[in-house]
């Protein structure tokens, strides 16, 4: 899964604001400085953010630092959501905007409005969970939700319950209760902030129609540009799939799309991908489709994909999937167990 580099800038800036070394956390995941993390640059693996959050815990010496990031001023500096939220007329509109424009930062929004049993809730679905950083991202996103409810103007009886899908350690409980209140419900199935539904349509004290229109126009423009880019990636995939077993070069693909090679490379880079990565994904897709036919000889699969020999296909498939084409086929048919792939570990779930 790929995510916007804005997520990395927010975390590094939050560390700096709190007097910690944000640069150290960035360097731990391969960046030299904050300027190298371009807001409109290629999207990055979510696992890279997981490593950076784990480093943030180490740098800050605080394993609940996600609670700090969730209310940091760093959130106001980057991305389209904060200007929209600050100028929005209501909480309901903010949550609708998060669903629509959150795609500028993440593949899927981390907040979802749920309504049940006469209550409204902000369901938190963190893009990173488990892994090296544990509950960091859930803490961050849930804390931001609480800050949003406070911005609406909630009263002491408006928050009904806060469900957490884990149990904070006893020494951590005062920190969590300081953010979420005494009505904390650890060990729930989902992370959800339950509140009086009347908050959804209260007029926001910070509402500014003029600023909201301007912020919405910027967000819509960015979303349209992203969608155009996504359409480009899909067009490239369709062209590559139609060309197999021949492997078109990036120059050929650019000519097919009536673009310069430089423009094609740049636009794909902004989507967090490349011509080579798209070609490989097409090869993997077609290889798995053909191998799913138990009667098809592996040499025929290799030929259909444009490989010069079965041996070269074996090497490529092992690089893609960590096993031979025959082993993959047998496993799909239930004839062999899941292989252990060296260097790959399964993250613990919450």
N, C-alpha and C positions, 0 to 999 in steps of 0.2 A: 504494500500500500504506500502511495506517495502522498506527501502533504506539503503545503506551502512553506517556504523558508521564513515567512512571517512568524510562525510558531517558535522558531529558534531565536529570532530577534527579541521577541517578547520575553522569553526565559532569560536570555543573557542580560537584557536591560533590567529585569526585575532583580536579578542578583546584584547588579551594580547599584541600583537604588537602595538596596538593603545593606550596602557596604561590603559586599562580597566580590569575588573575582569572577565576573562574567566571562572574561577572556579565557580563563582557565577552562571553563565548561565548554566554550566553543572549540578551543584547541583540542579538547578530548575527543571531539567528533570530526576533526579534520579541517577546521577553519583557522585562518591566521588572525583575523580580526572581524569586528562587527560589520565593517564596510564590505567585506567579501560576501556577506549574506544578503544578496539583492532581493528586495521584496518581490520583484517581478521575475526573478530568476527561476531556473528549473526546480521543480518540486523534488523533494528529498524523501528517502525511505523513512517510514514511521519508526522503524527500529533505531534509526539514528537519533531521533528525538528521545526515545526510551533511554539510550545510553547517556544523552545529555542530561536528562532529568536525574538519572542515577548519579551523575557527576555533580549536579546541583546540590543533591543531598549531601554528598561528601564535602563539597566546597563550603556549604553553609553550616555544616554540622547539625542540621535539623532535618530529621526524617519526616516531618510534617510541613516541609517548605512549600508544598503544593497549596496549602491554605494561605500562604503569604502571596504567592503568585496570583491567586484567584482574585485578590483585591488590590493588586499593584497598579500604580499609575502607568506602568508599562503597557497595559492593555489598551490605554487610550491613544497610544502613539502610532500604532500600526493597524493597517487593514480597514475595511469599510464598515464593520459592524458597530464600532463604538460611536462614530458620528451619527449613524442612523438611530441607535438606541437613545443617545442623549437628547435628540430632537424629536423623538417619536411621540405621538399623542397618547399611546396606551401600551400596557404590557402585552396585550393580545397582538398588537401590531408588531411589537418587537420580536415576539416569538415567531410570527409569520415571516418576518424579514430574515431571522436567523435560519429558518428552514430554506428560504429562497437563496440568500446570498452567502450562507455559510459554505457553499460549494467553492467560493473563491479562496477558502483557506484549507478545506478538508474535503475528502470525497463525500462524506455525509455529515449533516449537522449533529452536534453533540447534545443539543437540547431538543426535546419534543414535548409539546403540550399534551397532557393527558387529563381527562375529566372522568371521575368515577365516584359514585356514592355521594353526590352533592359536594364534592371537593374538586379543586383544580390542582394540577401538579406539573412541575417541571421535571421531566424524566431525563436523567443524565446518562449518556451513552458515550463514554470516552473513547477516543480514537486509539489510545494506547492503554492496555490494561495488563496486569500481571507483569511478566518480563522482569527486567532489572530494577525498574523504578517502582514496582508494586502499585500502590494506590495513589501515586503522585497526581496523575492526570485527573482522576476522578475527584480528588480533593480540590484541585484547581478549578475545574469546571463547575462543581457544585458550589464552591465559594463564590464564584462569579454570579451564579444564579441567586444566591442569598443577597449579594450586593445589589442586584437588579431589583429584588423585591423591596429592599430598603429604599431604593431610589424612587419606587412607586409611592411610598408613604405608608407602609404597613404598620399596623398597631400591634401591641404585645399579644393579642389573642388571634391575630390573623394567620400566623403560622401554626398549622395543626400538628404536623409531624415531619421529621426529616428521616427518611430511610437511608441507611448505609448498607452496602452489600458486604461488609466486613466488620470485624470487631477491633476498634483501636485498642492499643494496650492501655492498662489502667493509668499509667503516668501521662498518656497522651489525652485522656478524656477532657481535662480542663481546657486544652487548646480547641478541641472539637466543639465543646459546649459553648466556648466563647464565640465561635463562628455561627453555629447552627442552633444554639439555645438548648434548654434542658430537655426538650421533647425529641431527643435523639433516639432512633430505633436501629441499633446495629444488627447485622446479620440478616438483613432483609434480602429479598430476591433481586431487587433493583435499587439503584440510587435515585430517589425521588423526593423533591421538596413539595410537600402538600400544604395548600393554603386555601383561604376563603376565596371562592371564585369571583367575588365582587372586585377583587384587585385587578382582574384582567381588563376591566373597562374603566378603571379610574383614570381621570385626566392626569397625565404626567406633569409634575411641577416644572420640569425642564423642557417641556414641549415647545418647539419653535417651527412653525409650518414652513417658513422660508428656508431655514437651514435644512429641514428634512427633505424638501423637494430637491435641493442641491445635492445632498448626500445620496439620495435615491438615484438621481440621474448619473452620478459617478459610479455607483454600484451596478446599475443596469448596463452602463457602457462596458464596465470591466467584465460582467457576466456574458455579454454578447460577444466580446472578443475571445473569451475562454471557449464559448460554444463553437465559435468559428474554428478555433484551433482544434477542438475535439473532432469536429467534422473533417478537418484536414487529416488527422491521424487515421480516422476510419477510412477515408478515401485512399490513403497510402496502403493500408492493410488490404483493401479490396483489390488494388492494382497488383500488389505483391502476390496475393493468393492466386489471382488470375494468371500470373506469369509463370508460376511454378510448373515444371521443374527448373526453368531458367531463373537465375537469381539476378534481378535487375540491379544495376549500380545506382547510387544516389543521383548521379548525373542523369541517368535514363529516367528515373522517377521524376526528377525536377522537370525534365523536358516534357514528360507525359502530362504533368500538371500545369504546364506553361508558367513555370516559376524559374527563378534563378536558383542554382544550387545553394548559394549562400542564404537566400531567403528561406528555402525549405529547411535547411539545417537550423537556422535561428528559430523559426516558428516551432519546430519539433522540440528544440531544446527548452523553449518556454513551457512546453507541456510536460517536461520532465522525461522525455524519451528521445530516441534518435532513429535514423533510418535502419541502422544495424540492429537495434533492439526490436523494432517492428518486424524486420525480416525474420529474426530468430523466433519471435513469438508465432509468426505464421508457420514457420517450419515445425515448431513443436506441436502446434494445433493440428497440422496436416499429418504429422507422424503419428500422433495418438489416434486420430480418426482412422488411418489406414491400418495401424496395428490392432485396432479393436476388431478387425475382421480376422478371425482365427485361421481362416483358410488362405490368407494372402501371404506368400513367402516374404521373408524379410528383405531379400534381394530386390523384390519388386517394389517394396516400400522405399528402399534406398534409391532406386532408379526414379521413382515418381517424384522424389524430393530433389533430384539433381545431384546426388552424391556419386562420385566416381567409382566407389567400391563399397561393399558391405562393411569393410573394416573402418573406413572413414565415417560412415553413418553410425557405427557402434560407438566410436570415440565421441562424436558430437552428441549422441543421445545420452551417453553416460555423463557428459558435462552438463546437459540440461536437467536430467532427472536423477542422476546418481546411481543408475543401474543400466543394464543392457536392454536393448529393445525386447529381446525374448523374455528376460526377467520381468519387465514391466507388463508385457502381454500376459504371462502366466499369472501374475498377481491380480490383474484385472479379471481374469477368469477364475480366480480363487484357487489357483494351483500352487501358490507359494506365498510366504508371509511377507509383510512389509519390510523392506530392507532397512538396515541402519546405515545412514549416510554420514560418513566422517565429517566432523566439523559442524554438523547441524544439531542444534539442541532444541527441545520443545520447552517453551516458556510455561511456567506455572500459571494456572488461571486463578482469578480472584476466588 
